[in-house]
Amino acid sequence: ERTKFSGMLKAPVAEESLPAPREMVKHWTLAELAETPAGDRTADLARGRELYAAALCATCHVCGTTGRPVGPDLTMVANRFSRRDLLESILDPSAVVAEVHRNVVVTKTDGSTVMGRIVQNDFRESKLTLTTNPFVPSELVTLPKGEIRSWEESPVSPMPPALLDTLSQDEIEDLLAFLLAGGKVD
C-alpha cells in the first residue's frame, strides 16, 4: 500500500504566497498595549482578519476558518487566555512554548546541527524525521539515528518575535478583537 499511494503523499503542495512586507511602525511593549485604549472606537473584525494574514499569523495558526494548522489553534484562545496573556504570548513567544510545538536542536556526529520539530521518532526505525521550515511544514528532513550525537529541546519558539511591530495600535486592537472573537467577523 505504501508503494501504491506514495505518489499521492509526495504530491506537490501548492505554495501560498506570503503577504507583502509591511513597514516597521514601532517596537511595542506589553506596558504600551496591556490596557485597552480609551475611546469609543469599535474594533473592526474584518480588518482584524486581514491583519491576521498580514502579520503572518495565518501562516502557522488557525483562527475560525482562517489560517493553517502548523502551530496552536487560536479559535478558542479567548476561553483560555486573557487579553494580556495573549499579548504576552505574541510579544514574547519564547516565554512559554507548548511541548508539542517545541523545536529540537540535533547535533550530528559530524558536528553540524539541524533544528526543527520532530514529526516522527519511531523506536522501530533507525531514523528521526523533522520539519525544519514552519512556513512549509511538509518539507521534511530525515536523519539516520546513527548520525545523531545528541538532541535537546530548543528554548526558542518557532514563532518569530516582533510580529506586531508593523501594526499601529488601532490595527493591533482589531487583530486582538478578531482573535478574541474566535475568528468571527460578524
C-alpha positions in Angstrom: 0.0 0.0 0.0 2.9 2.4 0.7 4.2 1.9 -2.8 0.7 2.3 -4.3 -0.1 5.6 -2.5 3.4 7.0 -2.3 2.8 9.3 -5.3 -0.2 10.8 -3.5 1.8 11.5 -0.4 4.5 13.3 -2.3 2.2 15.4 -4.4 3.5 18.9 -4.7 1.9 21.3 -2.2 0.6 24.5 -3.7 2.7 27.2 -2.2 0.8 30.1 -0.9 2.4 33.5 -1.3 3.4 35.4 1.8 1.8 38.8 2.2 3.8 41.8 1.1 6.2 43.1 3.8 4.9 45.9 5.9 6.9 48.9 7.2 8.0 49.0 10.8 5.7 51.1 12.9 7.2 50.7 16.4 8.7 48.1 18.7 5.7 47.5 21.0 6.0 46.6 24.7 3.4 44.9 26.9 3.1 48.1 29.0 2.1 50.1 26.0 -0.5 47.6 24.8 -1.8 46.0 28.1 -4.6 48.5 28.7 -7.4 48.7 26.3 -7.3 52.1 24.7 -9.8 54.6 25.9 -12.4 55.9 23.5 -15.5 54.8 21.7 -13.8 53.2 18.8 -15.3 49.8 17.8 -12.9 47.1 16.7 -13.2 46.2 13.0 -13.2 42.3 13.0 -13.0 42.1 9.2 -9.9 44.3 9.3 -8.6 42.1 12.1 -8.9 39.1 9.8 -6.9 40.9 7.1 -4.2 41.8 9.7 -4.2 38.2 10.9 -2.8 37.3 7.4 -0.7 40.5 7.0 1.1 39.9 10.4 1.8 36.3 9.3 -0.4 34.7 12.0 -2.4 32.8 9.4 0.8 31.2 8.1 1.0 29.0 11.2 -2.2 29.3 13.2 -5.9 28.7 12.5 -8.5 31.1 14.0 -12.0 30.3 12.9 -11.8 29.4 9.3 -8.7 31.4 8.5 -5.1 30.1 8.6 -3.0 26.9 8.5 -2.7 24.3 11.3 1.0 24.4 12.0 1.1 25.9 15.4 -1.6 26.0 18.1 -5.2 26.6 17.0 -6.3 30.0 18.2 -10.1 29.7 17.6 -10.9 29.2 21.3 -8.0 31.3 22.7 -10.4 33.7 24.5 -11.7 30.7 26.6 -8.2 30.0 27.9 -6.3 33.3 28.0 -7.0 37.0 28.9 -6.2 39.8 26.5 -3.0 40.5 28.5 -1.9 36.8 28.3 -2.5 36.8 24.6 -0.4 39.9 24.1 2.4 38.4 26.3 2.5 35.3 24.1 2.7 37.4 20.9 5.3 39.8 22.2 7.5 37.1 23.8 6.7 33.9 22.0 9.6 32.0 23.6 8.4 32.6 27.2 6.1 29.6 27.1 6.1 27.0 24.2 3.7 24.1 24.3 5.7 20.8 24.3 4.1 19.6 21.1 5.3 22.7 19.3 8.8 22.8 20.6 11.8 22.5 18.3 14.8 20.4 19.0 18.4 21.1 18.1 20.0 17.9 16.8 23.8 17.7 16.9 25.1 15.2 14.3 28.2 13.1 14.7 30.0 15.4 12.1 29.4 18.4 14.4 26.7 20.0 12.3 23.3 20.9 13.7 19.8 20.7 12.5 16.8 22.5 14.2 13.2 21.5 13.7 10.1 20.0 15.2 10.1 16.2 15.5 7.3 14.7 13.4 8.4 11.1 13.6 10.6 9.3 16.1 9.5 5.6 15.9 11.6 3.4 18.1 11.2 0.6 15.5 13.0 2.6 12.8 16.5 4.0 13.0 15.6 7.5 11.7 14.4 10.8 13.1 12.2 13.0 10.9 11.9 16.7 11.5 10.1 19.6 9.8 12.6 22.4 9.7 10.6 25.2 8.0 7.4 26.4 9.8 6.3 28.2 6.6 6.4 24.9 4.6 5.7 22.2 7.2 5.6 19.5 4.5 9.4 20.0 4.0 10.9 17.1 6.0 14.4 16.2 6.9 15.1 12.6 7.8 18.3 11.8 9.8 19.6 8.3 10.4 19.8 7.9 14.2 23.4 6.6 13.7 24.4 10.1 12.6 22.9 11.8 15.7 25.2 12.6 18.6 22.5 14.2 20.7 19.5 16.4 20.7 17.9 18.9 23.1 14.8 21.0 23.2 15.3 24.5 21.9 14.3 27.3 24.3 13.4 29.4 21.2 9.9 29.4 19.9 9.4 28.8 16.2 7.2 31.8 16.3 9.2 34.9 15.5 9.1 37.9 17.9 8.2 41.4 16.9 5.2 40.4 14.7 3.2 43.3 16.0 5.8 45.9 15.2 4.4 46.5 11.7 1.0 47.4 13.1 -0.5 50.6 14.5 -2.2 50.5 17.9 -5.6 50.5 16.2 -4.6 47.7 14.0 -3.4 45.7 17.0 -6.7 46.2 18.6 -8.5 45.0 15.5 -6.3 41.9 15.4 -6.8 41.1 19.1 -10.6 41.6 18.7 -10.6 39.1 15.8 -8.6 36.6 17.9 -10.8 37.0 20.9 -13.9 36.6 18.8 -12.6 33.2 17.7 -12.2 34.3 14.1 -15.7 35.5 13.6 -16.1 38.7 11.7 -19.9 39.4 12.1 
